[in-house]
Amino acid sequence: MEKLERYVQEEVDKKDDRFKKELDRCLKEAERLGNRPDIEIQIRKAGCKDVFDQYEMLIERATERYSREIGNTN
């Protein structure tokens, strides 16, 4: 799993500083909100929906890379 986390970080590192700052802000906002029932609404109000959508794409890309690598070692 450590390797997957590294791949995710590498994908984030490819993005510009503005995205990284927005992602950091949005992750802190999500942590602050915790398990509130209206968290999705609050995330949208905070302007984080698009940031999280992009982050999800980065995670998917890193996961695909990780899966390919694991597949090649088996």
C-alpha positions as CSV (number, residue, x, y, z in Angstrom):
1,M,0.0,0.0,0.0
2,E,2.9,2.3,0.6
3,K,3.8,2.2,-3.0
4,L,0.3,3.1,-4.0
5,E,0.4,6.1,-1.7
6,R,3.7,7.1,-3.3
7,Y,2.1,6.8,-6.8
8,V,-0.8,9.0,-5.7
9,Q,1.7,11.6,-4.3
10,E,3.6,11.5,-7.6
11,E,0.4,12.2,-9.5
12,V,-0.4,15.2,-7.2
13,D,3.1,16.5,-7.6
14,K,2.5,16.7,-11.4
15,K,-0.2,19.3,-10.7
16,D,0.4,23.0,-10.3
17,D,0.8,24.7,-7.0
18,R,-2.7,26.2,-7.1
19,F,-4.3,22.7,-7.3
20,K,-2.1,21.5,-4.4
21,K,-3.1,24.4,-2.2
22,E,-6.8,23.9,-3.0
23,L,-6.5,20.2,-2.4
24,D,-4.9,20.9,1.0
25,R,-7.6,23.4,1.9
26,C,-10.4,21.0,0.8
27,L,-8.9,18.0,2.7
28,K,-8.7,20.1,5.8
29,E,-12.3,21.3,5.3
30,A,-13.5,17.6,4.9
31,E,-11.6,16.7,8.0
32,R,-13.2,19.5,9.9
33,L,-16.7,18.5,8.7
34,G,-16.2,14.9,9.8
35,N,-19.2,12.6,9.4
36,R,-21.9,15.3,9.1
37,P,-24.9,14.1,7.2
38,D,-24.7,17.1,4.9
39,I,-21.0,16.8,4.2
40,E,-21.6,16.7,0.4
41,I,-23.6,19.9,0.5
42,Q,-20.9,21.6,2.6
43,I,-18.1,20.4,0.4
44,R,-19.9,21.9,-2.6
45,K,-20.5,25.2,-0.7
46,A,-16.8,25.3,0.1
47,G,-16.0,25.0,-3.6
48,C,-14.2,21.6,-3.2
49,K,-16.3,19.3,-5.4
50,D,-14.2,19.9,-8.5
51,V,-11.0,19.6,-6.5
52,F,-12.1,16.3,-5.1
53,D,-13.2,15.1,-8.6
54,Q,-9.7,15.8,-9.9
55,Y,-8.2,14.2,-6.9
56,E,-10.3,11.1,-7.5
57,M,-9.0,10.9,-11.1
58,L,-5.4,11.1,-9.8
59,I,-6.1,8.3,-7.4
60,E,-7.6,6.2,-10.2
61,R,-4.5,6.9,-12.4
62,A,-2.2,5.9,-9.6
63,T,-4.3,2.8,-8.9
64,E,-4.1,1.7,-12.5
65,R,-0.3,2.1,-12.5
66,Y,-0.1,0.1,-9.3
67,S,-2.4,-2.6,-10.7
68,R,-0.3,-2.9,-13.8
69,E,2.9,-3.2,-11.8
70,I,1.4,-5.9,-9.5
71,G,0.1,-7.7,-12.5
72,N,3.6,-7.8,-14.0
73,T,5.1,-9.3,-10.9
74,N,2.7,-12.2,-10.6
